[in-house]
């Protein structure tokens, strides 16, 4: 039920953004940065405790693999920004 309510709120937010698009142009970069930051926070809050857990239990190889994939994701975002912004 909570997942359904969460999805409904994001749908309402998307419709509001669509209909108020011209009125929110000035704050759109700030809103997008905030939303992106929240996604990074959620990803890291799930990833970092798992890395600590793996390190404590001797699964260092698995944690280094996760760090490598995380680093590749950061690198891919950097390359995409450089390519798309010219």
C-alpha positions in Angstrom: 0.0 0.0 0.0 2.8 2.4 0.9 4.5 1.6 -2.5 1.3 2.4 -4.3 1.0 5.7 -2.5 4.6 6.6 -3.2 4.1 5.8 -6.9 1.0 7.9 -7.0 2.7 10.9 -5.5 5.5 10.7 -8.1 2.9 10.5 -10.9 1.1 13.6 -9.5 4.5 15.4 -9.3 5.2 14.5 -12.9 1.8 15.8 -14.1 2.3 19.0 -12.1 5.8 19.5 -13.6 4.3 18.9 -17.1 1.5 21.4 -16.7 3.5 24.0 -14.9 6.6 23.6 -17.1 6.9 27.2 -18.3 6.3 28.6 -14.8 9.0 26.6 -13.1 11.8 27.1 -15.7 13.7 29.3 -13.3 13.9 26.7 -10.5 14.1 23.7 -12.7 18.0 23.3 -12.5 17.7 23.4 -8.7 14.9 20.9 -8.6 16.7 18.5 -10.9 19.9 18.8 -8.9 17.9 18.0 -5.7 16.2 15.0 -7.3 19.6 13.7 -8.6 21.1 14.2 -5.2 18.4 12.2 -3.6 18.9 9.3 -6.1 22.6 9.3 -5.3 21.9 9.4 -1.6 19.5 6.4 -1.9 22.0 4.4 -3.9 24.9 5.1 -1.5 22.9 4.5 1.6 22.1 1.1 0.3 25.6 0.4 -1.2 27.9 1.6 1.6 26.5 -0.5 4.5 26.7 -3.6 2.2 30.3 -2.9 1.5 31.1 -2.6 5.2 29.2 -5.8 5.9 31.2 -7.7 3.2 34.5 -6.3 4.5 33.8 -7.5 8.1 32.9 -11.0 6.9 36.0 -11.5 4.8 34.3 -11.0 1.4 36.8 -8.4 0.3 36.8 -9.6 -3.3 33.1 -9.0 -3.6 33.4 -5.5 -2.1 36.2 -4.5 -4.5 34.0 -5.6 -7.4 31.2 -3.4 -6.1 33.6 -0.5 -5.7 34.8 -1.0 -9.2 31.3 -1.0 -10.7 30.5 2.1 -8.6 33.6 3.8 -10.0 32.7 2.8 -13.5 29.3 4.4 -13.1 30.9 7.6 -11.9 33.2 7.5 -14.9 30.4 6.8 -17.3 28.4 9.8 -16.0 31.6 12.0 -16.4 32.1 10.9 -20.0 28.4 11.4 -20.9 28.5 14.9 -19.5 31.6 15.7 -21.5 30.2 14.2 -24.7 26.7 15.6 -24.4 27.8 19.1 -23.3 30.4 19.3 -26.1 
